[in-house]
């Protein structure tokens, strides 16, 4: 800048058109420094790091289970191969989703949400939905299973943003702004609890009402909603023996370490063994048929045991970067008067933030088990697919923001 100031002074003394010459010179000098990138590299690299680390850790956490089970053909790489295929499908779906403009996403949002509700109904039909460990959450599609609740999280974020953007002037009205969305979410919640999938219900509720809150719903109404939700969750736990046992096991896992506290007690042992830098990649003892669902719900416990506090902290930081970028992209969209895009970005941030927080809390013994996977990392095709598409939409919002700002600055 000092160089430019000196150049301006020199030209002012020797030319009558100094200001125009200086402006052009400054433009040429500053353009390479301030030129915007096409995409958010922090979001891309942090997402890629979680996806690739998840691939490695899923293999490490599942190798003993796959090798020791006839169901998986005694193939040590069974879950690795399937997870790699899921990642490839997720990346292809993400590239496709990135090509769709936010205007088109908004037009499709209600229809996608209706499709999600239909899938939640279909999965409950006896003979169609697949039962695993007492829960009917999957639709068999030949060699893979589709979990509608994972797709419903994405559809809920898109629809809640569309609903809020359309009814923005009515957001402070209980009857016209809040009540219709509350009714829709209660319907979705009823279907999810019939599976049962309490964890997905919590995440979808957080997405929907988080977007409503960001859209301008009354704070008093939001507080009332939180109180009613808390009472509802207490009632669900009180009248469900299954959920009550989970709560009791969470409060004191060592009281019944071989019963209702089995999963949590072994997850805590894994965290204790890991200490600062872990026992080394592949060195986990808990994954050797001690810790159930080591490659899905309790993947973080294996990370803690093998990579230690350093590995867990790395995962937390990477998730924090993604969530920060989601809300930053949303804030940027608000400044550009792109309400729908802003709410979608923030809804995706809420989704990833809430689900990762709950999964980490469960693994660390801070929350009762919910049956939620760690986004972008745990084994599961439907979850990986939904996460990759969500990140692609987030990148699309950021890309459109940059194109608008570039057009305004040219």
DRENLUM-368282 format. One record per residue (C-alpha): residue number from 0; residue in one letter; x, y, z. Coordinates in nm, 3 decimals. Example, Ala and Ser with C-alpha at 12.3 -4.5 7.8 and 13.67 -1.06 7.14 Angstrom:
BEGIN
<0 A <1.230 -0.450 0.780>>
<1 S <1.367 -0.106 0.714>>
//
This chain:
BEGIN
<0 X <0.000 0.000 0.000>>
<1 X <0.291 0.239 0.066>>
<2 X <0.417 0.160 -0.281>>
<3 X <0.079 0.250 -0.427>>
<4 X <0.066 0.574 -0.227>>
<5 X <0.411 0.672 -0.356>>
<6 X <0.311 0.587 -0.710>>
<7 X <-0.002 0.799 -0.675>>
<8 X <0.197 1.099 -0.548>>
<9 X <0.451 1.069 -0.829>>
<10 X <0.183 1.052 -1.096>>
<11 X <-0.006 1.343 -0.942>>
<12 X <0.299 1.561 -0.997>>
<13 X <0.356 1.451 -1.359>>
<14 X <0.012 1.377 -1.504>>
<15 X <-0.329 1.537 -1.508>>
<16 X <-0.497 1.197 -1.507>>
<17 X <-0.312 1.052 -1.211>>
<18 X <-0.618 0.911 -1.032>>
<19 X <-0.720 0.688 -1.324>>
<20 X <-0.367 0.555 -1.381>>
<21 X <-0.328 0.484 -1.009>>
<22 X <-0.663 0.303 -0.994>>
<23 X <-0.565 0.072 -1.280>>
<24 X <-0.219 0.004 -1.137>>
<25 X <-0.364 -0.074 -0.794>>
<26 X <-0.623 -0.303 -0.949>>
<27 X <-0.354 -0.503 -1.133>>
<28 X <-0.136 -0.527 -0.823>>
<29 X <-0.410 -0.622 -0.579>>
<30 X <-0.618 -0.864 -0.790>>
<31 X <-0.391 -1.168 -0.749>>
<32 X <-0.378 -1.115 -0.372>>
<33 X <-0.750 -1.069 -0.320>>
<34 X <-0.882 -1.303 -0.588>>
<35 X <-1.149 -1.533 -0.445>>
<36 X <-1.128 -1.908 -0.473>>
<37 X <-1.412 -2.093 -0.639>>
<38 X <-1.469 -2.323 -0.341>>
<39 X <-1.419 -2.327 0.037>>
<40 X <-1.096 -2.525 0.081>>
<41 X <-1.126 -2.541 0.461>>
<42 X <-1.464 -2.712 0.429>>
<43 X <-1.340 -2.948 0.156>>
<44 X <-1.021 -3.058 0.332>>
<45 X <-1.177 -3.099 0.675>>
<46 X <-1.460 -3.309 0.525>>
<47 X <-1.215 -3.517 0.321>>
<48 X <-0.999 -3.573 0.630>>
<49 X <-1.296 -3.704 0.831>>
<50 X <-1.413 -3.928 0.545>>
<51 X <-1.067 -4.081 0.493>>
<52 X <-0.993 -4.118 0.864>>
<53 X <-1.334 -4.281 0.899>>
<54 X <-1.245 -4.530 0.624>>
<55 X <-0.922 -4.626 0.804>>
<56 X <-1.086 -4.653 1.145>>
<57 X <-1.387 -4.850 1.019>>
<58 X <-1.141 -5.108 0.879>>
<59 X <-0.946 -5.114 1.204>>
<60 X <-1.259 -5.140 1.420>>
<61 X <-1.429 -5.408 1.209>>
<62 X <-1.148 -5.639 1.102>>
<63 X <-1.189 -5.882 1.393>>
<64 X <-1.569 -5.894 1.359>>
<65 X <-1.551 -5.954 0.983>>
<66 X <-1.280 -6.218 1.010>>
<67 X <-1.451 -6.406 1.289>>
<68 X <-1.802 -6.420 1.146>>
<69 X <-1.936 -6.670 0.893>>
<70 X <-2.201 -6.411 0.798>>
<71 X <-1.925 -6.193 0.649>>
<72 X <-1.743 -6.483 0.485>>
<73 X <-1.449 -6.458 0.729>>
<74 X <-1.319 -6.176 0.509>>
<75 X <-1.115 -5.923 0.716>>
<76 X <-1.172 -5.649 0.457>>
<77 X <-1.551 -5.703 0.430>>
<78 X <-1.649 -5.373 0.593>>
<79 X <-1.355 -5.187 0.438>>
<80 X <-1.466 -5.279 0.085>>
<81 X <-1.831 -5.193 0.151>>
<82 X <-1.744 -4.865 0.319>>
<83 X <-1.514 -4.772 0.029>>
<84 X <-1.800 -4.844 -0.213>>
<85 X <-2.034 -4.629 -0.001>>
<86 X <-1.778 -4.349 -0.011>>
<87 X <-1.749 -4.374 -0.388>>
<88 X <-2.129 -4.362 -0.425>>
<89 X <-2.143 -4.071 -0.182>>
<90 X <-1.882 -3.873 -0.375>>
<91 X <-2.061 -3.936 -0.706>>
<92 X <-2.392 -3.828 -0.550>>
<93 X <-2.221 -3.519 -0.405>>
<94 X <-2.080 -3.418 -0.743>>
<95 X <-2.428 -3.458 -0.893>>
<96 X <-2.593 -3.264 -0.611>>
<97 X <-2.345 -2.978 -0.651>>
<98 X <-2.469 -2.923 -1.007>>
<99 X <-2.821 -2.844 -0.883>>
<100 X <-2.889 -2.478 -0.806>>
<101 X <-3.037 -2.375 -0.473>>
<102 X <-3.344 -2.249 -0.655>>
<103 X <-3.408 -2.602 -0.781>>
<104 X <-3.337 -2.750 -0.437>>
<105 X <-3.601 -2.519 -0.293>>
<106 X <-3.854 -2.628 -0.553>>
<107 X <-3.781 -2.996 -0.480>>
<108 X <-3.776 -2.960 -0.099>>
<109 X <-4.148 -3.028 -0.028>>
<110 X <-4.151 -3.327 -0.264>>
<111 X <-3.834 -3.472 -0.112>>
<112 X <-3.986 -3.434 0.234>>
<113 X <-4.304 -3.614 0.124>>
<114 X <-4.090 -3.890 -0.029>>
<115 X <-3.906 -3.921 0.303>>
<116 X <-4.235 -3.957 0.495>>
<117 X <-4.353 -4.225 0.249>>
<118 X <-4.026 -4.418 0.301>>
<119 X <-4.072 -4.397 0.679>>
<120 X <-4.420 -4.547 0.637>>
<121 X <-4.302 -4.819 0.398>>
<122 X <-4.022 -4.932 0.631>>
<123 X <-4.283 -5.007 0.901>>
<124 X <-4.484 -5.242 0.677>>
<125 X <-4.430 -5.603 0.789>>
<126 X <-4.246 -5.805 0.528>>
<127 X <-4.091 -5.495 0.368>>
<128 X <-3.889 -5.329 0.642>>
<129 X <-3.596 -5.526 0.778>>
<130 X <-3.566 -5.599 1.152>>
<131 X <-3.222 -5.577 1.313>>
<132 X <-3.184 -5.612 1.692>>
<133 X <-3.552 -5.536 1.749>>
<134 X <-3.559 -5.221 1.534>>
<135 X <-3.718 -5.192 1.190>>
<136 X <-3.520 -4.911 1.024>>
<137 X <-3.397 -5.051 0.694>>
<138 X <-3.537 -5.121 0.349>>
<139 X <-3.353 -5.412 0.179>>
<140 X <-3.239 -5.319 -0.172>>
<141 X <-3.057 -5.630 -0.281>>
<142 X <-2.693 -5.608 -0.173>>
<143 X <-2.748 -5.293 0.039>>
<144 X <-3.001 -5.161 0.289>>
<145 X <-3.152 -4.813 0.277>>
<146 X <-3.215 -4.634 0.607>>
<147 X <-3.486 -4.371 0.541>>
<148 X <-3.425 -4.186 0.868>>
<149 X <-3.077 -4.084 0.746>>
<150 X <-3.218 -3.935 0.426>>
<151 X <-3.497 -3.773 0.629>>
<152 X <-3.241 -3.560 0.814>>
<153 X <-3.134 -3.403 0.485>>
<154 X <-3.493 -3.367 0.364>>
<155 X <-3.593 -3.206 0.696>>
<156 X <-3.317 -2.945 0.663>>
<157 X <-3.423 -2.861 0.306>>
<158 X <-3.795 -2.850 0.386>>
<159 X <-3.767 -2.657 0.713>>
<160 X <-3.560 -2.392 0.533>>
<161 X <-3.815 -2.372 0.250>>
<162 X <-4.107 -2.350 0.493>>
<163 X <-3.939 -2.077 0.697>>
<164 X <-3.833 -1.877 0.389>>
<165 X <-4.188 -1.887 0.249>>
<166 X <-4.352 -1.792 0.578>>
<167 X <-4.089 -1.548 0.702>>
<168 X <-4.342 -1.266 0.771>>
<169 X <-4.556 -1.512 0.974>>
<170 X <-4.277 -1.658 1.187>>
<171 X <-4.390 -1.471 1.497>>
<172 X <-4.738 -1.617 1.469>>
<173 X <-4.808 -1.934 1.667>>
<174 X <-5.099 -2.047 1.451>>
<175 X <-4.963 -1.965 1.106>>
<176 X <-4.588 -1.989 1.158>>
<177 X <-4.515 -2.248 1.425>>
<178 X <-4.811 -2.485 1.443>>
<179 X <-4.800 -2.630 1.086>>
<180 X <-4.431 -2.722 1.115>>
<181 X <-4.484 -2.863 1.465>>
<182 X <-4.761 -3.089 1.331>>
<183 X <-4.543 -3.217 1.048>>
<184 X <-4.252 -3.292 1.282>>
<185 X <-4.483 -3.473 1.524>>
<186 X <-4.595 -3.696 1.236>>
<187 X <-4.233 -3.772 1.146>>
<188 X <-4.154 -3.828 1.514>>
<189 X <-4.442 -4.075 1.549>>
<190 X <-4.312 -4.277 1.254>>
<191 X <-3.954 -4.271 1.384>>
<192 X <-4.058 -4.383 1.733>>
<193 X <-4.247 -4.675 1.582>>
<194 X <-3.921 -4.813 1.435>>
<195 X <-3.792 -4.715 1.699>>
<196 X <-3.526 -4.454 1.618>>
<197 X <-3.526 -4.207 1.904>>
<198 X <-3.187 -4.063 1.809>>
<199 X <-3.300 -3.968 1.458>>
<200 X <-3.612 -3.807 1.607>>
<201 X <-3.396 -3.590 1.834>>
<202 X <-3.172 -3.479 1.545>>
<203 X <-3.460 -3.404 1.305>>
<204 X <-3.643 -3.209 1.577>>
<205 X <-3.328 -3.007 1.645>>
<206 X <-3.286 -2.932 1.273>>
<207 X <-3.647 -2.826 1.216>>
<208 X <-3.692 -2.608 1.522>>
<209 X <-3.337 -2.474 1.501>>
<210 X <-3.416 -2.346 1.151>>
<211 X <-3.745 -2.199 1.278>>
<212 X <-3.557 -2.019 1.556>>
<213 X <-3.303 -1.877 1.309>>
<214 X <-3.595 -1.773 1.089>>
<215 X <-3.731 -1.544 1.359>>
<216 X <-3.970 -1.747 1.572>>
<217 X <-4.055 -1.579 1.905>>
<218 X <-3.800 -1.654 2.177>>
<219 X <-4.082 -1.705 2.428>>
<220 X <-4.241 -1.962 2.198>>
<221 X <-3.908 -2.133 2.143>>
<222 X <-3.852 -2.159 2.521>>
<223 X <-4.203 -2.301 2.562>>
<224 X <-4.126 -2.553 2.288>>
<225 X <-3.806 -2.657 2.465>>
<226 X <-3.998 -2.712 2.791>>
<227 X <-4.270 -2.915 2.615>>
<228 X <-4.003 -3.120 2.432>>
<229 X <-3.825 -3.191 2.760>>
<230 X <-4.151 -3.306 2.920>>
<231 X <-4.224 -3.520 2.614>>
<232 X <-3.883 -3.687 2.629>>
<233 X <-3.928 -3.758 3.000>>
<234 X <-4.266 -3.920 2.929>>
<235 X <-4.119 -4.127 2.646>>
<236 X <-3.850 -4.253 2.880>>
<237 X <-4.094 -4.311 3.168>>
<238 X <-4.335 -4.525 2.966>>
<239 X <-4.070 -4.720 2.775>>
<240 X <-3.885 -4.995 2.958>>
<241 X <-3.624 -5.008 2.680>>
<242 X <-3.538 -4.638 2.707>>
<243 X <-3.555 -4.641 3.087>>
<244 X <-3.299 -4.920 3.103>>
<245 X <-3.069 -4.716 2.877>>
<246 X <-3.093 -4.418 3.111>>
<247 X <-3.024 -4.632 3.417>>
<248 X <-2.728 -4.797 3.244>>
<249 X <-2.590 -4.456 3.147>>
<250 X <-2.612 -4.314 3.501>>
<251 X <-2.404 -4.595 3.652>>
<252 X <-2.264 -4.835 3.392>>
<253 X <-2.045 -5.015 3.646>>
<254 X <-2.345 -5.124 3.855>>
<255 X <-2.438 -5.370 3.581>>
<256 X <-2.125 -5.382 3.368>>
<257 X <-2.228 -5.714 3.208>>
<258 X <-2.586 -5.605 3.143>>
<259 X <-2.737 -5.265 3.062>>
<260 X <-2.405 -5.088 3.123>>
<261 X <-2.201 -5.323 2.902>>
<262 X <-2.151 -5.097 2.597>>
<263 X <-2.071 -4.784 2.795>>
<264 X <-1.836 -4.956 3.037>>
<265 X <-1.627 -5.097 2.752>>
<266 X <-1.632 -4.762 2.570>>
<267 X <-1.493 -4.598 2.884>>
<268 X <-1.228 -4.868 2.914>>
<269 X <-1.124 -4.792 2.554>>
<270 X <-1.091 -4.422 2.636>>
<271 X <-0.888 -4.503 2.945>>
<272 X <-0.649 -4.731 2.758>>
<273 X <-0.584 -4.470 2.488>>
<274 X <-0.442 -4.206 2.723>>
<275 X <-0.266 -3.923 2.533>>
<276 X <-0.148 -4.084 2.208>>
<277 X <-0.319 -4.422 2.202>>
<278 X <-0.195 -4.779 2.184>>
<279 X <-0.130 -4.751 1.810>>
<280 X <-0.338 -4.799 1.497>>
<281 X <-0.481 -5.152 1.496>>
<282 X <-0.385 -5.214 1.859>>
<283 X <-0.731 -5.186 2.017>>
<284 X <-0.835 -5.466 2.252>>
<285 X <-1.194 -5.351 2.297>>
<286 X <-1.277 -5.403 1.928>>
<287 X <-1.198 -5.776 1.970>>
<288 X <-1.562 -5.872 2.041>>
<289 X <-1.577 -5.672 2.366>>
<290 X <-1.725 -5.343 2.243>>
<291 X <-2.048 -5.392 2.042>>
<292 X <-2.100 -5.181 1.729>>
<293 X <-1.735 -5.073 1.733>>
<294 X <-1.741 -4.973 1.364>>
<295 X <-2.071 -4.783 1.383>>
<296 X <-2.205 -4.617 1.700>>
<297 X <-1.886 -4.655 1.905>>
<298 X <-1.622 -4.579 1.644>>
<299 X <-1.496 -4.284 1.849>>
<300 X <-1.412 -4.518 2.138>>
<301 X <-1.184 -4.719 1.906>>
<302 X <-1.028 -4.393 1.784>>
<303 X <-0.968 -4.295 2.146>>
<304 X <-0.805 -4.629 2.226>>
<305 X <-0.582 -4.645 1.918>>
<306 X <-0.504 -4.276 1.862>>
<307 X <-0.557 -4.142 2.213>>
<308 X <-0.659 -3.795 2.321>>
<309 X <-0.471 -3.651 2.023>>
<310 X <-0.686 -3.848 1.779>>
<311 X <-1.014 -3.755 1.950>>
<312 X <-0.913 -3.389 1.963>>
<313 X <-0.829 -3.397 1.593>>
<314 X <-1.175 -3.534 1.514>>
<315 X <-1.342 -3.269 1.729>>
<316 X <-1.144 -2.989 1.563>>
<317 X <-1.232 -3.113 1.214>>
<318 X <-1.602 -3.122 1.302>>
<319 X <-1.573 -2.775 1.455>>
<320 X <-1.425 -2.644 1.129>>
<321 X <-1.714 -2.788 0.926>>
<322 X <-1.978 -2.647 1.162>>
<323 X <-1.807 -2.307 1.171>>
<324 X <-1.789 -2.295 0.792>>
<325 X <-2.157 -2.398 0.764>>
<326 X <-2.270 -2.107 0.982>>
<327 X <-2.024 -1.867 0.816>>
<328 X <-2.158 -1.961 0.472>>
<329 X <-2.510 -1.915 0.605>>
<330 X <-2.423 -1.573 0.746>>
<331 X <-2.273 -1.473 0.413>>
<332 X <-2.592 -1.583 0.236>>
<333 X <-2.798 -1.370 0.476>>
<334 X <-2.588 -1.066 0.384>>
<335 X <-2.662 -1.139 0.017>>
<336 X <-3.036 -1.162 0.093>>
<337 X <-3.048 -1.535 0.013>>
<338 X <-3.278 -1.649 0.293>>
<339 X <-3.341 -2.006 0.181>>
<340 X <-2.976 -2.079 0.111>>
<341 X <-2.877 -1.930 0.446>>
<342 X <-3.125 -2.144 0.639>>
<343 X <-3.020 -2.461 0.455>>
<344 X <-2.653 -2.398 0.536>>
<345 X <-2.730 -2.336 0.902>>
<346 X <-2.966 -2.634 0.912>>
<347 X <-2.686 -2.859 0.784>>
<348 X <-2.456 -2.709 1.048>>
<349 X <-2.713 -2.787 1.319>>
<350 X <-2.754 -3.141 1.188>>
<351 X <-2.383 -3.226 1.183>>
<352 X <-2.320 -3.042 1.509>>
<353 X <-2.604 -3.203 1.707>>
<354 X <-2.547 -3.557 1.577>>
<355 X <-2.169 -3.549 1.627>>
<356 X <-2.214 -3.399 1.975>>
<357 X <-2.462 -3.669 2.077>>
<358 X <-2.246 -3.951 1.939>>
<359 X <-1.936 -3.817 2.114>>
<360 X <-2.132 -3.765 2.436>>
<361 X <-2.256 -4.125 2.425>>
<362 X <-1.905 -4.261 2.364>>
<363 X <-1.767 -4.059 2.654>>
<364 X <-2.046 -4.149 2.893>>
<365 X <-2.192 -3.798 2.901>>
<366 X <-2.521 -3.897 2.734>>
<367 X <-2.732 -4.215 2.724>>
<368 X <-2.699 -4.433 2.415>>
<369 X <-2.911 -4.312 2.123>>
<370 X <-2.814 -4.538 1.832>>
<371 X <-2.664 -4.248 1.637>>
<372 X <-2.356 -4.287 1.422>>
<373 X <-2.069 -4.040 1.394>>
<374 X <-2.134 -3.834 1.077>>
<375 X <-1.891 -3.880 0.786>>
<376 X <-1.700 -4.152 0.971>>
<377 X <-1.909 -4.443 1.097>>
<378 X <-1.994 -4.741 0.877>>
<379 X <-2.328 -4.706 0.700>>
<380 X <-2.419 -4.639 0.338>>
<381 X <-2.731 -4.426 0.394>>
<382 X <-2.554 -4.202 0.645>>
<383 X <-2.249 -4.151 0.425>>
<384 X <-2.469 -4.078 0.122>>
<385 X <-2.680 -3.821 0.310>>
<386 X <-2.373 -3.656 0.464>>
<387 X <-2.190 -3.625 0.131>>
<388 X <-2.494 -3.475 -0.043>>
<389 X <-2.542 -3.230 0.245>>
<390 X <-2.180 -3.114 0.218>>
<391 X <-2.220 -3.077 -0.159>>
<392 X <-2.524 -2.854 -0.106>>
<393 X <-2.325 -2.652 0.145>>
<394 X <-2.047 -2.608 -0.111>>
<395 X <-2.305 -2.511 -0.372>>
<396 X <-2.437 -2.236 -0.144>>
<397 X <-2.084 -2.110 -0.089>>
<398 X <-2.010 -2.123 -0.463>>
<399 X <-2.324 -1.926 -0.547>>
<400 X <-2.236 -1.671 -0.278>>
<401 X <-1.894 -1.621 -0.435>>
<402 X <-2.039 -1.587 -0.784>>
<403 X <-2.279 -1.318 -0.666>>
<404 X <-2.004 -1.128 -0.486>>
<405 X <-1.774 -1.159 -0.786>>
<406 X <-2.046 -1.029 -1.015>>
<407 X <-2.113 -0.737 -0.782>>
<408 X <-1.744 -0.650 -0.762>>
<409 X <-1.672 -0.665 -1.135>>
//
